[in-house]
């Protein structure tokens, strides 16, 4: 008997059907600062009203461009592990500050308040938060924190809804690598700092969320452990998604001899562990 597979049903219900039909393009997202050519990537998780946690990320990367869902690569695996500590396995929804991949880190800070970007982002947050069961928002990094604050401050109704939520502004899941590269600090030091930040957020987050399974909000160690990264659930991705898309392997990378070729090229490679075909 063939095993049944679960998958994301897509954007079939309102208001999400209209949101994905009316997304902004280069008129809101300047081509010099965003990889609009790879298309918009909207969300990951539940859109049926069952979400208890909203996670706000930054922008899609290579794995996300191929899988068409956000927070799928290593950053997504780390976030999935954070949710698992709260006892949350499926009742979440994830949105990004930006629909398109940022081309150059500084561009993200230049456009977080752009009207065309903000208005559309607010519509998505409205659809997820207003009249929902969400009790906590996890903002991954400074941009996510700013984006949520802009939504909260934009109307009395939104401010009232935000007042009922626990807001956890945590360091971005790849903070350690980015900080080490920018500052020259040892990666082990920036990793320990990131994990200390996440650990400090766990007690209040756990108290704010009704778990699906028994939570385990124990503090992180000084470095990432194998159990801290959790595979992306099959039901989060489109039908027919290969299993290896959900694993932590770096199966999608940008390649090119110069910046323009690298922007235009993503190399996708089946990880060795997923190569089940016979060889001679």
Phi and psi in degrees as a GROMACS rama.xvg file:
@    title "Ramachandran Plot"
@    xaxis  label "Phi"
@    yaxis  label "Psi"
@TYPE xy
-71.6776  131.775  UNK-2
-67.3275  141.874  UNK-3
-79.6305  137.069  UNK-4
-110.156  138.902  UNK-5
-98.0006  146.608  UNK-6
-152.011  165.185  UNK-7
-71.5167  127.219  UNK-8
-72.4404  -11.6264  UNK-9
91.1883  -153.611  UNK-10
-114.126  69.2948  UNK-11
-97.6331  -21.8092  UNK-12
-106.066  155.373  UNK-13
-79.6057  150.506  UNK-14
-85.621  3.2548  UNK-15
-71.3982  -32.6161  UNK-16
-61.0529  -41.5118  UNK-17
-72.4809  -36.0504  UNK-18
-61.0218  -42.9532  UNK-19
-79.4347  -13.8395  UNK-20
-85.5161  -14.9173  UNK-21
-124.641  30.935  UNK-22
-73.7661  148.42  UNK-23
-77.095  155.92  UNK-24
-123.558  -139.349  UNK-25
-62.5705  -19.4737  UNK-26
-65.7563  -24.2774  UNK-27
-109.015  -32.1348  UNK-28
-109.781  100.26  UNK-29
-57.7215  133.265  UNK-30
-62.7708  -26.3286  UNK-31
-69.6047  -21.7266  UNK-32
-117.284  -8.94281  UNK-33
-137.389  143.498  UNK-34
-83.282  65.5347  UNK-35
-62.1841  -26.5797  UNK-36
-62.4962  -18.2417  UNK-37
-90.3698  -1.7611  UNK-38
85.823  159.977  UNK-39
-77.0947  147.433  UNK-40
-127.747  119.148  UNK-41
-91.8785  -45.0428  UNK-42
-166.444  -178.948  UNK-43
-152.324  140.139  UNK-44
113.394  -160.22  UNK-45
-85.425  132.59  UNK-46
-118.197  15.601  UNK-47
-99.1299  9.9434  UNK-48
90.6667  -1.08861  UNK-49
-89.2607  -5.53391  UNK-50
-66.8414  139.771  UNK-51
-111.716  -15.9952  UNK-52
-132.261  134.268  UNK-53
-104.933  126.924  UNK-54
-109.592  129.437  UNK-55
-112.651  118.205  UNK-56
-100.274  -159.435  UNK-57
-106.677  -70.4868  UNK-58
-157.175  157.021  UNK-59
-74.4103  151.908  UNK-60
-118.674  -154.366  UNK-61
-67.0798  -47.845  UNK-62
-60.8363  -37.4311  UNK-63
-69.2425  -35.3623  UNK-64
-62.5592  -33.1542  UNK-65
-84.6102  -44.2046  UNK-66
-80.3355  -16.7875  UNK-67
66.5649  24.1814  UNK-68
-138.736  152.125  UNK-69
-86.2567  161.624  UNK-70
49.3342  59.7961  UNK-71
-108.762  -29.5194  UNK-72
-75.6757  -154.36  UNK-73
-61.001  -37.0417  UNK-74
-59.8967  -42.2  UNK-75
-65.3003  -36.8031  UNK-76
-63.9217  -37.5366  UNK-77
-68.2304  -41.4873  UNK-78
-63.9419  -39.9533  UNK-79
-60.8069  -36.6049  UNK-80
-67.648  -37.1691  UNK-81
-63.3543  -44.8668  UNK-82
-62.5481  -38.9555  UNK-83
-60.4892  -37.2406  UNK-84
-61.8441  -27.9939  UNK-85
-85.4356  -3.01274  UNK-86
80.561  21.0732  UNK-87
-106.26  117.721  UNK-88
-111.737  -25.7612  UNK-89
-146.876  -17.9916  UNK-90
-88.3918  66.8774  UNK-91
-143.97  162.856  UNK-92
-139.792  143.537  UNK-93
-122.884  134.577  UNK-94
-127.489  159.91  UNK-95
-111.286  155.381  UNK-96
-60.034  -40.0935  UNK-97
-122.455  141.373  UNK-98
-72.4815  -27.5089  UNK-99
-118.824  154.746  UNK-100
-65.4021  131.966  UNK-101
-73.0955  133.529  UNK-102
-102.408  92.0581  UNK-103
99.2329  121.905  UNK-104
-57.3537  -37.9638  UNK-105
-63.5791  -26.5117  UNK-106
-60.8567  -32.6043  UNK-107
-59.8825  -40.3952  UNK-108
-75.9541  -26.2559  UNK-109
-70.0635  -28.3242  UNK-110
-114.898  6.19016  UNK-111
-63.472  -23.3671  UNK-112
-106.323  6.35007  UNK-113
-60.1998  132.982  UNK-114
-57.9356  -46.6882  UNK-115
-64.4161  -35.5675  UNK-116
-73.5825  -44.2338  UNK-117
-65.0815  -45.8747  UNK-118
-59.9059  -44.4327  UNK-119
-68.9296  -41.3075  UNK-120
-61.4929  -40.2857  UNK-121
-60.435  -38.0896  UNK-122
-62.6342  -39.0741  UNK-123
-67.2909  -44.7424  UNK-124
-64.2834  -39.7122  UNK-125
-55.7259  -48.4401  UNK-126
-61.5208  -33.0779  UNK-127
-86.2309  -36.5904  UNK-128
-99.3595  -40.9199  UNK-129
-67.8285  129.281  UNK-130
58.0004  45.4085  UNK-131
-125.209  175.393  UNK-132
-94.1012  6.08995  UNK-133
-64.892  132.543  UNK-134
-117.745  -10.6697  UNK-135
-144.3  145.423  UNK-136
-121.52  127.904  UNK-137
-108.244  113.325  UNK-138
-99.2  118.201  UNK-139
-91.3138  94.3696  UNK-140
94.8954  174.045  UNK-141
-64.3584  -43.0205  UNK-142
-62.3848  -41.2666  UNK-143
-65.1429  -40.6918  UNK-144
-61.5586  -43.4086  UNK-145
-65.3455  -41.7489  UNK-146
-62.258  -42.6207  UNK-147
-68.2185  -39.1868  UNK-148
-62.2934  -38.219  UNK-149
-61.9401  -42.1433  UNK-150
-64.0646  -47.4964  UNK-151
-59.5109  -38.8703  UNK-152
-86.6834  0.440808  UNK-153
-88.2412  -13.5393  UNK-154
-163.514  155.555  UNK-155
-61.2132  -37.8984  UNK-156
-62.8573  -43.4571  UNK-157
-68.1976  -39.6287  UNK-158
-63.489  -39.3155  UNK-159
-64.2985  -42.0494  UNK-160
-66.2578  -41.0388  UNK-161
-62.883  -32.8614  UNK-162
-64.6586  -22.2463  UNK-163
-88.2612  -1.73795  UNK-164
-106.684  151.238  UNK-165
-91.0254  123.695  UNK-166
-106.255  118.095  UNK-167
-112.194  105.137  UNK-168
-92.4769  101.128  UNK-169
-107.016  163.99  UNK-170
-67.3093  144.108  UNK-171
-56.3877  145.358  UNK-172
-59.1347  -21.4052  UNK-173
-108.852  22.5397  UNK-174
-54.2907  -44.4051  UNK-175
-58.8366  -46.9427  UNK-176
-66.3729  -44.7152  UNK-177
-64.7132  -42.0045  UNK-178
-67.0155  -40.5894  UNK-179
-62.8506  -41.61  UNK-180
-66.7427  -41.2126  UNK-181
-75.4801  -34.8073  UNK-182
-100.834  -19.9614  UNK-183
82.8511  2.06566  UNK-184
-68.0217  153.879  UNK-185
-62.1228  140.239  UNK-186
-59.7193  -34.3069  UNK-187
-64.4661  -30.9061  UNK-188
-73.4534  -44.5023  UNK-189
-69.8059  -31.7656  UNK-190
-65.9946  -44.3431  UNK-191
-61.4768  -38.5141  UNK-192
-66.2099  -42.6843  UNK-193
-62.5143  -46.3345  UNK-194
-68.2326  -31.2391  UNK-195
-65.2624  -39.305  UNK-196
-62.8611  -47.5436  UNK-197
-62.9434  -40.9486  UNK-198
-61.5536  -39.99  UNK-199
-64.6485  -26.2669  UNK-200
-83.6583  -18.602  UNK-201
-61.6992  -45.8077  UNK-202
-59.8464  -46.5127  UNK-203
-68.8365  -38.3466  UNK-204
-63.0037  -44.9183  UNK-205
-61.2523  -37.9823  UNK-206
-69.6591  -25.004  UNK-207
-90.0324  -11.3356  UNK-208
-117.2  134.065  UNK-209
-83.953  115.046  UNK-210
-75.6045  157.007  UNK-211
-89.1652  -34.8429  UNK-212
-129.587  174.236  UNK-213
-60.4408  120.557  UNK-214
-74.683  162.544  UNK-215
-143.428  69.0589  UNK-216
-80.2992  45.0337  UNK-217
-73.1596  150.672  UNK-218
-62.5506  153.072  UNK-219
-73.2411  163.198  UNK-220
-84.3176  -161.056  UNK-221
-85.773  -11.1206  UNK-222
-144.337  162.85  UNK-223
-66.9692  130.881  UNK-224
-102.195  161.574  UNK-225
-56.5955  -39.5608  UNK-226
-74.6558  -8.88459  UNK-227
-77.3554  -16.1382  UNK-228
-109.037  124.27  UNK-229
-119.408  134.973  UNK-230
-61.5782  148.302  UNK-231
-69.6126  131.013  UNK-232
-63.4722  143.997  UNK-233
-58.0117  -36.3407  UNK-234
-69.5118  -8.22263  UNK-235
-85.5865  -15.1954  UNK-236
-112.376  162.759  UNK-237
-61.8842  158.751  UNK-238
-56.8153  141.679  UNK-239
81.3138  7.14651  UNK-240
-61.6697  129.435  UNK-241
-62.1782  145.804  UNK-242
-59.3357  -34.6359  UNK-243
-71.4618  -13.623  UNK-244
-64.6263  -23.9651  UNK-245
-94.48  -3.15194  UNK-246
-89.4759  172.377  UNK-247
-83.0081  -9.82788  UNK-248
-56.2091  142.745  UNK-249
-81.5029  79.5142  UNK-250
-90.0035  -5.67215  UNK-251
-131.953  122.676  UNK-252
-138.232  147.953  UNK-253
-78.4499  139.116  UNK-254
-137.483  151.46  UNK-255
163.197  153.587  UNK-256
-75.5588  -22.5403  UNK-257
-144.2  178.277  UNK-258
-60.5473  -37.6011  UNK-259
-70.4236  -42.3062  UNK-260
-66.6556  -36.5557  UNK-261
-66.8744  -37.6539  UNK-262
-63.8767  -34.8625  UNK-263
-88.3135  -6.71671  UNK-264
-129.264  125.012  UNK-265
-121.107  122.652  UNK-266
-93.5669  124.714  UNK-267
-109.741  126.784  UNK-268
-130.533  127.596  UNK-269
-64.6073  122.712  UNK-270
-59.492  151.335  UNK-271
-57.4642  -37.2612  UNK-272
-68.4871  -15.4698  UNK-273
-103.011  5.50656  UNK-274
-87.6888  86.5042  UNK-275
-89.1006  -4.51256  UNK-276
-72.5782  151.363  UNK-277
-71.6929  145.888  UNK-278
-120.568  151.865  UNK-279
